[in-house]
Amino acid sequence: EIRMISHSLKGASGNVSAKALRQTFIKIEEMGKQNDLTGAEEILKTMDQRFEEFSKRIGILKEELK
């Protein structure tokens, strides 16, 4: 299930050009394929940080479009 979810999120983040976030989902997907979640906690922290960065960029874009 981790592999399927991360695969979907990888595609979605790629569709909105969230490249750093996409790279994180690529790592998580690979972990799922290998059935090895070693280091997952750190990767999830990275995912949270990259999502926050992406959200901030969306906020800036929204302000610029006003």
Salt bridges, closest charged atoms under 4 A:
GLU29 OE2 - HIS7 ND1 2.77
GLU29 OE1 - LYS10 NZ 2.78
GLU63 OE2 - LYS66 NZ 3.19
